[in-house]
Amino acid sequence: MAKPQAHKQLRPRETGWRFWLICFSLLVGPCVYGSWGLFYNDVTRVAPVTMGAVGAMFGAGLVSGGVNRAIRDKLRRRKMAVRKRKLASGHPGASR
């Protein structure tokens, strides 16, 4: 009988790239649609699609970067609060 595998915890970098990919896939449609109106009718289809994809890349980077920053700051504040409680209680391993 096979042993049950422990749940693999994702590293923050892996989670950030997955979130970026989700944001990109949600933004690529509206960005391509929006860039389609910026070009004339005689332009090939490659230009607006490329411009929309690049815009979606930048937009996904901004959104996922902001969310990752907020999560990282929240975890840092939580860690500092735990450290302050340890210092206040006189825990010997708390001083650094």
N, C-alpha and C positions, 0 to 999 in steps of 0.2 A: 504494500500500500504506500502511495506517495505521500510525502510530508506536505502539509499545507505551507505555501510560501508566505513569508511575511510581506506586508504591504510595503512596496518600494516608495520611499518618500522622494518627491521631486525636489531637485535643487532650484533655487530661485532663478538662475539663469535659464534653465530649461523651461520653467513656467513662463518666464517673460517672453521667450521666443514663441511659445505656443499661443500666448495671448496676442502677440503681434500678428501671428498668422490668422487668428480668428478676426481681429480688427481689420486686417487687410482684406480678407474675403468678404467682410461686410461692407467695406468702403469702396471696393473696386467697381461695383456696378454703378452706384451714384456718381462716382468720379468720372467714369468713362462717359456716362450719359451727359454729365455737365460739360465735359470737354468737347463733346460732339457739337455743341452749339457755338463753340469758339472758332471753329474752322469753316472754311467755305466748302461748297459742295464738290468742287473739282479736286480736292485733296484726297489722297488715298486713305483707306480705312486704318492704316497702320499708325498714322500720326495721332489722331484723337485717342485711339486705344492705348498707345504708348504713354501719351500725356496723362490720361486717366489713371493708368497703372502706377506711374511715378507719383502722381498726386496722392493716390491711395497709400503708397509706401510711406510717404512723408506723414500723412495723416495718422496712419497706424502707429508710426514711430512716436509721434507726439502723444497720442492717447495712451499707448502702452507704457511709454516712459513716465508720463504723469502718474498713472496708476501704480506702477512699480515704485516710484519715489514715495508716494503716499503710504504704501504698504511697508516699505523699508523704514520710513520715519516712525510709523506706528509701532513696529517691532522694536525699534531702537528706544523709543520712549518707554515701552513696557519693560525692556531690559534694564533701563536706568532706574525705573521705579523699584524693581526687584532689588537692584544693587543698593539703593538708598535704604530700603527696609532692612537689608542685611546689615548695613553699616549702623543703622539706628538700634538694631537689636544686639549689637556687639558680637556678631558672628566673626570668628577668627579668620576665615578664608575670604572675607569681603574686602579687605583693604588691598589696594593695588597701587 
